């Protein structure tokens, strides 16, 4: 199990070097310390970044940090034994450890499947001139940004 925790530790540090890391864990385990309102969640997702205001301690045993839940800080203890997936929320690059997934959790409930109502069969090819078309601006109100140049 320690080798598995080391892999999770290494992968989390790799993602944090690039930016954000989403950690998916089973908060029901007794060694996990999160607010009581999240304690029954088998798929608690938490985002971490090294630029947090409060310090984050990441060891080969787990993640220890003060996190805000509904604006209230809570000192969290998140052992890697409870972590079953870590990924980059922007790039969708990640890792799932199947042996750590809670046995009572159905992953098919987590996935979103989009099915078209009707098959698309009447597609037509469109030729372009290679030049961008000019979109006429509506008369009247000018588009004003909230930023302006001050000299």
N, CA and C atoms as a LAMMPS dump frame, in Angstrom:
ITEM: TIMESTEP
0
ITEM: NUMBER OF ATOMS
453
ITEM: BOX BOUNDS ff ff ff
-5.0000000000000000e+02 5.0000000000000000e+02
-5.0000000000000000e+02 5.0000000000000000e+02
-5.0000000000000000e+02 5.0000000000000000e+02
ITEM: ATOMS id mol type element x y z
1 1 1 N 0.83 -1.2 0
2 1 2 C 0 0 0
3 1 3 C 0.868 1.254 0
4 2 1 N 2.028 1.169 0.632
5 2 2 C 2.887 2.346 0.694
6 2 3 C 3.395 2.732 -0.691
7 3 1 N 3.628 1.751 -1.557
8 3 2 C 4.069 2.046 -2.923
9 3 3 C 2.956 2.765 -3.684
10 4 1 N 1.728 2.372 -3.432
11 4 2 C 0.585 3.027 -4.082
12 4 3 C 0.456 4.469 -3.601
13 5 1 N 0.605 4.694 -2.303
14 5 2 C 0.552 6.055 -1.763
15 5 3 C 1.677 6.911 -2.326
16 6 1 N 2.846 6.32 -2.539
17 6 2 C 3.977 7.048 -3.124
18 6 3 C 3.648 7.483 -4.554
19 7 1 N 2.964 6.626 -5.319
20 7 2 C 2.561 6.983 -6.687
21 7 3 C 1.575 8.153 -6.668
22 8 1 N 0.653 8.127 -5.733
23 8 2 C -0.33 9.217 -5.616
24 8 3 C 0.375 10.514 -5.226
25 9 1 N 1.291 10.411 -4.287
26 9 2 C 2.085 11.557 -3.835
27 9 3 C 2.861 12.164 -5.001
28 10 1 N 3.569 11.328 -5.744
29 10 2 C 4.372 11.797 -6.877
30 10 3 C 3.504 12.446 -7.947
31 11 1 N 2.354 11.828 -8.248
32 11 2 C 1.494 12.376 -9.291
33 11 3 C 0.884 13.715 -8.861
34 12 1 N 0.504 13.829 -7.606
35 12 2 C -0.038 15.094 -7.102
36 12 3 C 1.008 16.199 -7.204
37 13 1 N 2.234 15.925 -6.79
38 13 2 C 3.29 16.935 -6.881
39 13 3 C 3.557 17.32 -8.333
40 14 1 N 3.501 16.348 -9.235
41 14 2 C 3.692 16.63 -10.662
42 14 3 C 2.624 17.609 -11.168
43 15 1 N 1.358 17.359 -10.82
44 15 2 C 0.285 18.252 -11.276
45 15 3 C 0.376 19.625 -10.625
46 16 1 N 0.743 19.677 -9.357
47 16 2 C 0.826 20.964 -8.663
48 16 3 C 1.945 21.845 -9.209
49 17 1 N 2.972 21.239 -9.78
50 17 2 C 4.026 22.028 -10.416
51 17 3 C 3.473 22.799 -11.612
52 18 1 N 2.441 22.253 -12.258
53 18 2 C 1.829 22.869 -13.434
54 18 3 C 0.686 23.817 -13.077
55 19 1 N 0.054 23.623 -11.927
56 19 2 C -1.085 24.469 -11.559
57 19 3 C -2.025 23.761 -10.6
58 20 1 N -3.297 23.631 -11.006
59 20 2 C -4.315 23.034 -10.143
60 20 3 C -4.275 21.508 -10.187
61 21 1 N -4.744 20.906 -9.102
62 21 2 C -4.906 19.455 -9.033
63 21 3 C -6.21 19.163 -8.305
64 22 1 N -7.07 18.369 -8.937
65 22 2 C -8.322 17.933 -8.326
66 22 3 C -8.07 16.568 -7.686
67 23 1 N -8.389 16.464 -6.406
68 23 2 C -8.189 15.219 -5.67
69 23 3 C -9.564 14.648 -5.337
70 24 1 N -9.8 13.4 -5.754
71 24 2 C -11.065 12.711 -5.488
72 24 3 C -10.799 11.676 -4.395
73 25 1 N -11.6 11.721 -3.338
74 25 2 C -11.35 10.817 -2.222
75 25 3 C -12.642 10.368 -1.573
76 26 1 N -12.525 9.295 -0.818
77 26 2 C -13.638 8.762 -0.044
78 26 3 C -13.557 9.367 1.347
79 27 1 N -14.401 10.37 1.611
80 27 2 C -14.365 11.093 2.883
81 27 3 C -14.975 10.294 4.029
82 28 1 N -15.567 9.138 3.734
83 28 2 C -16.216 8.337 4.778
84 28 3 C -15.23 7.571 5.647
85 29 1 N -14.002 7.432 5.169
86 29 2 C -13.021 6.672 5.94
87 29 3 C -12.714 7.387 7.256
88 30 1 N -12.527 6.629 8.342
89 30 2 C -12.355 7.251 9.662
90 30 3 C -11.127 8.154 9.772
91 31 1 N -10.071 7.876 9.012
92 31 2 C -8.859 8.691 9.113
93 31 3 C -8.942 10.007 8.35
94 32 1 N -10.013 10.214 7.572
95 32 2 C -10.209 11.465 6.822
96 32 3 C -10.859 12.487 7.742
97 33 1 N -10.283 13.683 7.804
98 33 2 C -10.846 14.763 8.613
99 33 3 C -11.31 15.891 7.701
100 34 1 N -12.622 15.964 7.502
101 34 2 C -13.276 17.028 6.733
102 34 3 C -14.503 17.457 7.53
103 35 1 N -15.129 18.584 7.168
104 35 2 C -16.342 18.987 7.887
105 35 3 C -17.408 17.887 7.864
106 36 1 N -18.2 17.834 8.907
107 36 2 C -19.228 16.796 9.051
108 36 3 C -20.194 16.767 7.875
109 37 1 N -20.458 17.919 7.264
110 37 2 C -21.391 17.971 6.137
111 37 3 C -20.86 17.24 4.9
112 38 1 N -19.56 16.929 4.851
113 38 2 C -18.953 16.225 3.712
114 38 3 C -18.478 14.821 4.081
115 39 1 N -18.652 14.443 5.334
116 39 2 C -18.091 13.186 5.829
117 39 3 C -18.741 11.952 5.204
118 40 1 N -19.949 12.055 4.678
119 40 2 C -20.62 10.892 4.083
120 40 3 C -20.44 10.809 2.567
121 41 1 N -19.499 11.564 2.013
122 41 2 C -19.302 11.641 0.573
123 41 3 C -18.212 10.656 0.13
124 42 1 N -18.578 9.709 -0.736
125 42 2 C -17.601 8.746 -1.237
126 42 3 C -16.8 9.292 -2.409
127 43 1 N -17.226 10.439 -2.932
128 43 2 C -16.499 11.045 -4.06
129 43 3 C -16.331 12.548 -3.847
130 44 1 N -15.708 12.898 -2.747
131 44 2 C -15.436 14.303 -2.443
132 44 3 C -14.309 14.785 -3.354
133 45 1 N -14.545 15.877 -4.074
134 45 2 C -13.566 16.436 -4.999
135 45 3 C -13.066 17.763 -4.451
136 46 1 N -11.76 17.872 -4.267
137 46 2 C -11.152 19.078 -3.718
138 46 3 C -10.051 19.559 -4.663
139 47 1 N -10.017 20.866 -4.92
140 47 2 C -8.995 21.452 -5.783
141 47 3 C -7.865 22 -4.915
142 48 1 N -6.639 21.704 -5.331
143 48 2 C -5.453 22.198 -4.63
144 48 3 C -4.581 22.981 -5.595
145 49 1 N -3.876 23.964 -5.038
146 49 2 C -2.942 24.776 -5.798
147 49 3 C -1.875 25.246 -4.82
148 50 1 N -0.651 25.318 -5.282
149 50 2 C 0.439 25.737 -4.391
150 50 3 C 0.383 27.221 -4.049
151 51 1 N -0.478 27.97 -4.719
152 51 2 C -0.604 29.402 -4.445
153 51 3 C -1.713 29.716 -3.438
154 52 1 N -2.199 28.718 -2.713
155 52 2 C -3.204 28.976 -1.688
156 52 3 C -2.645 29.936 -0.649
157 53 1 N -3.541 30.704 -0.025
158 53 2 C -3.115 31.642 1.017
159 53 3 C -2.56 30.908 2.233
160 54 1 N -3.205 29.818 2.591
161 54 2 C -2.761 29.048 3.75
162 54 3 C -1.816 27.943 3.279
163 55 1 N -0.866 27.566 4.125
164 55 2 C 0.097 26.535 3.707
165 55 3 C -0.559 25.159 3.563
166 56 1 N 0.007 24.378 2.645
167 56 2 C -0.426 23.009 2.423
168 56 3 C 0.776 22.112 2.703
169 57 1 N 0.561 21.092 3.502
170 57 2 C 1.629 20.13 3.766
171 57 3 C 1.27 18.835 3.048
172 58 1 N 2.155 18.408 2.157
173 58 2 C 1.938 17.177 1.402
174 58 3 C 3.081 16.235 1.732
175 59 1 N 2.716 15.1 2.328
176 59 2 C 3.711 14.087 2.669
177 59 3 C 3.325 12.8 1.944
178 60 1 N 4.135 11.777 2.072
179 60 2 C 3.8 10.498 1.442
180 60 3 C 2.613 9.828 2.126
181 61 1 N 2.219 10.32 3.292
182 61 2 C 1.043 9.784 3.986
183 61 3 C -0.244 10.455 3.514
184 62 1 N -0.169 11.753 3.151
185 62 2 C -1.386 12.439 2.736
186 62 3 C -1.221 13.937 2.62
187 63 1 N -2.367 14.613 2.54
188 63 2 C -2.431 16.065 2.38
189 63 3 C -3.001 16.641 3.667
190 64 1 N -2.323 17.645 4.202
191 64 2 C -2.767 18.29 5.438
192 64 3 C -2.835 19.786 5.158
193 65 1 N -4.051 20.346 5.215
194 65 2 C -4.229 21.756 4.864
195 65 3 C -5.486 22.301 5.505
196 66 1 N -5.49 23.608 5.704
197 66 2 C -6.703 24.285 6.154
198 66 3 C -7.436 24.745 4.909
199 67 1 N -8.613 24.175 4.692
200 67 2 C -9.415 24.481 3.512
201 67 3 C -10.691 25.185 3.929
202 68 1 N -11.241 25.993 3.037
203 68 2 C -12.488 26.709 3.323
204 68 3 C -13.671 25.942 2.727
205 69 1 N -14.666 25.697 3.54
206 69 2 C -15.911 25.073 3.136
207 69 3 C -17.028 26.04 3.486
208 70 1 N -17.714 26.542 2.476
209 70 2 C -18.755 27.566 2.669
210 70 3 C -18.198 28.763 3.449
211 71 1 N -16.971 29.136 3.143
212 71 2 C -16.366 30.301 3.767
213 71 3 C -15.782 30.06 5.15
214 72 1 N -15.908 28.842 5.65
215 72 2 C -15.394 28.54 6.989
216 72 3 C -14.17 27.639 6.889
217 73 1 N -13.077 28.017 7.538
218 73 2 C -11.862 27.194 7.473
219 73 3 C -11.999 25.916 8.296
220 74 1 N -11.371 24.865 7.789
221 74 2 C -11.358 23.584 8.5
222 74 3 C -9.996 22.935 8.266
223 75 1 N -9.366 22.51 9.335
224 75 2 C -8.079 21.815 9.231
225 75 3 C -8.367 20.393 8.756
226 76 1 N -7.954 20.077 7.526
227 76 2 C -8.249 18.785 6.918
228 76 3 C -7.043 17.853 6.946
229 77 1 N -7.33 16.589 7.133
230 77 2 C -6.335 15.527 7.005
231 77 3 C -6.872 14.568 5.958
232 78 1 N -6.147 14.433 4.851
233 78 2 C -6.599 13.624 3.721
234 78 3 C -5.528 12.585 3.393
235 79 1 N -5.6 11.409 4.004
236 79 2 C -4.583 10.393 3.732
237 79 3 C -4.7 9.873 2.298
238 80 1 N -3.565 9.53 1.71
239 80 2 C -3.576 9.018 0.34
240 80 3 C -4.311 7.69 0.236
241 81 1 N -4.484 6.978 1.335
242 81 2 C -5.253 5.729 1.294
243 81 3 C -6.715 5.987 0.936
244 82 1 N -7.217 7.205 1.157
245 82 2 C -8.598 7.55 0.814
246 82 3 C -8.723 8.118 -0.597
247 83 1 N -7.604 8.488 -1.211
248 83 2 C -7.619 9.106 -2.541
249 83 3 C -7.733 8.019 -3.601
250 84 1 N -8.697 8.19 -4.515
251 84 2 C -8.844 7.204 -5.594
252 84 3 C -8.604 7.8 -6.982
253 85 1 N -8.501 9.133 -7.096
254 85 2 C -8.183 9.754 -8.393
255 85 3 C -7.598 11.138 -8.157
256 86 1 N -6.709 11.539 -9.054
257 86 2 C -6.14 12.885 -9.057
258 86 3 C -6.048 13.305 -10.512
259 87 1 N -6.52 14.525 -10.809
260 87 2 C -6.425 14.992 -12.192
261 87 3 C -6.321 16.499 -12.271
262 88 1 N -5.909 16.969 -13.433
263 88 2 C -5.836 18.4 -13.734
264 88 3 C -7.204 18.81 -14.247
265 89 1 N -7.929 19.679 -13.535
266 89 2 C -9.29 20.019 -13.954
267 89 3 C -9.366 20.752 -15.297
268 90 1 N -8.295 21.397 -15.714
269 90 2 C -8.324 22.121 -16.99
270 90 3 C -7.997 21.215 -18.164
271 91 1 N -7.006 20.383 -18
272 91 2 C -6.521 19.558 -19.107
273 91 3 C -7.127 18.158 -19.124
274 92 1 N -7.826 17.786 -18.077
275 92 2 C -8.406 16.445 -17.941
276 92 3 C -7.343 15.354 -17.983
277 93 1 N -6.121 15.703 -17.618
278 93 2 C -5.028 14.753 -17.504
279 93 3 C -5.062 14.22 -16.085
280 94 1 N -5.139 12.924 -15.929
281 94 2 C -5.225 12.431 -14.572
282 94 3 C -4.945 10.958 -14.44
283 95 1 N -5.134 10.488 -13.217
284 95 2 C -4.866 9.094 -12.887
285 95 3 C -5.947 8.602 -11.937
286 96 1 N -6.451 7.4 -12.201
287 96 2 C -7.418 6.745 -11.319
288 96 3 C -6.772 5.465 -10.817
289 97 1 N -6.856 5.243 -9.524
290 97 2 C -6.338 4.017 -8.919
291 97 3 C -7.538 3.141 -8.594
292 98 1 N -7.8 2.161 -9.462
293 98 2 C -8.993 1.321 -9.351
294 98 3 C -9.078 0.595 -8.023
295 99 1 N -7.936 0.174 -7.486
296 99 2 C -7.95 -0.562 -6.227
297 99 3 C -8.343 0.326 -5.045
298 100 1 N -8.341 1.648 -5.23
299 100 2 C -8.703 2.575 -4.157
300 100 3 C -10.139 3.087 -4.273
301 101 1 N -10.811 2.775 -5.377
302 101 2 C -12.188 3.233 -5.568
303 101 3 C -13.086 2.508 -4.572
304 102 1 N -13.965 3.243 -3.874
305 102 2 C -14.881 2.585 -2.938
306 102 3 C -15.71 1.519 -3.65
307 103 1 N -15.847 0.364 -3.03
308 103 2 C -16.547 -0.76 -3.672
309 103 3 C -18.029 -0.488 -3.882
310 104 1 N -18.619 0.388 -3.07
311 104 2 C -20.046 0.676 -3.21
312 104 3 C -20.343 1.845 -4.142
313 105 1 N -19.315 2.39 -4.784
314 105 2 C -19.52 3.536 -5.669
315 105 3 C -19.612 3.058 -7.109
316 106 1 N -20.63 3.524 -7.819
317 106 2 C -20.819 3.179 -9.215
318 106 3 C -20.268 4.32 -10.065
319 107 1 N -19.153 4.085 -10.744
320 107 2 C -18.534 5.14 -11.539
321 107 3 C -19.382 5.556 -12.73
322 108 1 N -20.278 4.699 -13.182
323 108 2 C -21.123 5.09 -14.31
324 108 3 C -22.072 6.221 -13.912
325 109 1 N -22.348 6.35 -12.609
326 109 2 C -23.162 7.475 -12.148
327 109 3 C -22.392 8.783 -12.224
328 110 1 N -21.066 8.71 -12.218
329 110 2 C -20.226 9.9 -12.239
330 110 3 C -20.043 10.452 -13.647
331 111 1 N -20.186 9.604 -14.655
332 111 2 C -19.941 10.027 -16.037
333 111 3 C -21.173 10.686 -16.634
334 112 1 N -20.924 11.627 -17.51
335 112 2 C -22.012 12.297 -18.209
336 112 3 C -21.992 11.807 -19.647
337 113 1 N -23.083 11.239 -20.083
338 113 2 C -23.169 10.739 -21.45
339 113 3 C -24.168 11.6 -22.196
340 114 1 N -23.723 12.132 -23.33
341 114 2 C -24.593 12.973 -24.14
342 114 3 C -24.947 12.2 -25.399
343 115 1 N -26.233 11.989 -25.606
344 115 2 C -26.69 11.296 -26.805
345 115 3 C -27.542 12.264 -27.611
346 116 1 N -27.269 12.377 -28.916
347 116 2 C -28.112 13.256 -29.721
348 116 3 C -29.513 12.67 -29.847
349 117 1 N -30.499 13.559 -29.883
350 117 2 C -31.874 13.098 -30.002
351 117 3 C -32.126 12.484 -31.374
352 118 1 N -31.612 13.124 -32.418
353 118 2 C -31.753 12.611 -33.771
354 118 3 C -30.371 12.514 -34.397
355 119 1 N -30.156 11.506 -35.22
356 119 2 C -28.875 11.465 -35.909
357 119 3 C -28.783 12.596 -36.931
358 120 1 N -27.61 13.164 -37.046
359 120 2 C -27.417 14.255 -37.99
360 120 3 C -27.073 13.637 -39.334
361 121 1 N -27.949 13.854 -40.346
362 121 2 C -27.71 13.246 -41.645
363 121 3 C -27.703 14.254 -42.786
364 122 1 N -28.123 15.464 -42.527
365 122 2 C -28.226 16.432 -43.613
366 122 3 C -27.136 17.495 -43.533
367 123 1 N -25.879 17.058 -43.39
368 123 2 C -24.78 17.996 -43.343
369 123 3 C -24.405 18.413 -44.751
370 124 1 N -24.092 19.679 -44.936
371 124 2 C -23.692 20.204 -46.234
372 124 3 C -22.31 20.809 -46.103
373 125 1 N -21.518 20.688 -47.161
374 125 2 C -20.201 21.307 -47.116
375 125 3 C -20.337 22.787 -47.413
376 126 1 N -19.477 23.569 -46.81
377 126 2 C -19.506 25.017 -46.977
378 126 3 C -18.135 25.456 -47.444
379 127 1 N -18.105 26.278 -48.493
380 127 2 C -16.833 26.811 -48.981
381 127 3 C -16.615 28.171 -48.361
382 128 1 N -15.361 28.429 -48.035
383 128 2 C -15.032 29.736 -47.487
384 128 3 C -14.055 30.424 -48.403
385 129 1 N -14.008 31.736 -48.333
386 129 2 C -13.101 32.499 -49.186
387 129 3 C -11.713 32.6 -48.578
388 130 1 N -11.552 32.151 -47.347
389 130 2 C -10.26 32.248 -46.699
390 130 3 C -10.085 33.55 -45.941
391 131 1 N -10.995 34.532 -46.18
392 131 2 C -10.926 35.804 -45.459
393 131 3 C -12.007 35.816 -44.391
394 132 1 N -11.704 36.371 -43.235
395 132 2 C -12.75 36.468 -42.222
396 132 3 C -13.827 37.448 -42.672
397 133 1 N -15.053 37.104 -42.391
398 133 2 C -16.137 38.011 -42.768
399 133 3 C -16.237 39.129 -41.746
400 134 1 N -16.64 40.28 -42.228
401 134 2 C -16.81 41.413 -41.321
402 134 3 C -18.216 41.358 -40.746
403 135 1 N -18.261 41.415 -39.454
404 135 2 C -19.555 41.405 -38.774
405 135 3 C -19.946 42.851 -38.543
406 136 1 N -21.083 43.257 -39.091
407 136 2 C -21.486 44.648 -38.906
408 136 3 C -21.808 44.925 -37.447
409 137 1 N -21.339 46.094 -36.969
410 137 2 C -21.618 46.489 -35.59
411 137 3 C -22.978 47.158 -35.546
412 138 1 N -23.774 46.847 -34.554
413 138 2 C -25.076 47.486 -34.446
414 138 3 C -24.913 48.978 -34.146
415 139 1 N -25.768 49.754 -34.736
416 139 2 C -25.742 51.196 -34.517
417 139 3 C -26.273 51.494 -33.12
418 140 1 N -25.855 52.593 -32.575
419 140 2 C -26.358 52.988 -31.256
420 140 3 C -25.265 52.843 -30.218
421 141 1 N -25.458 51.932 -29.272
422 141 2 C -24.515 51.768 -28.171
423 141 3 C -23.161 51.298 -28.672
424 142 1 N -22.118 51.923 -28.142
425 142 2 C -20.767 51.47 -28.422
426 142 3 C -20.372 50.454 -27.369
427 143 1 N -19.568 49.501 -27.786
428 143 2 C -19.071 48.515 -26.847
429 143 3 C -17.992 49.175 -25.985
430 144 1 N -18.266 49.334 -24.713
431 144 2 C -17.302 49.949 -23.814
432 144 3 C -16.85 48.908 -22.8
433 145 1 N -15.571 48.776 -22.742
434 145 2 C -14.988 47.871 -21.777
435 145 3 C -14.993 48.55 -20.405
436 146 1 N -14.871 47.777 -19.367
437 146 2 C -14.778 48.349 -18.029
438 146 3 C -13.367 48.888 -17.776
439 147 1 N -12.44 48.598 -18.69
440 147 2 C -11.081 49.116 -18.578
441 147 3 C -10.882 50.213 -19.607
442 148 1 N -10.106 51.202 -19.256
443 148 2 C -9.802 52.233 -20.233
444 148 3 C -8.391 52.746 -20.016
445 149 1 N -7.826 53.309 -21.053
446 149 2 C -6.47 53.807 -21.004
447 149 3 C -6.487 55.207 -20.391
448 150 1 N -5.628 55.406 -19.403
449 150 2 C -5.515 56.726 -18.77
450 150 3 C -4.1 57.216 -19.024
451 151 1 N -3.991 58.402 -19.598
452 151 2 C -2.673 58.974 -19.892
453 151 3 C -2.332 60.065 -18.926
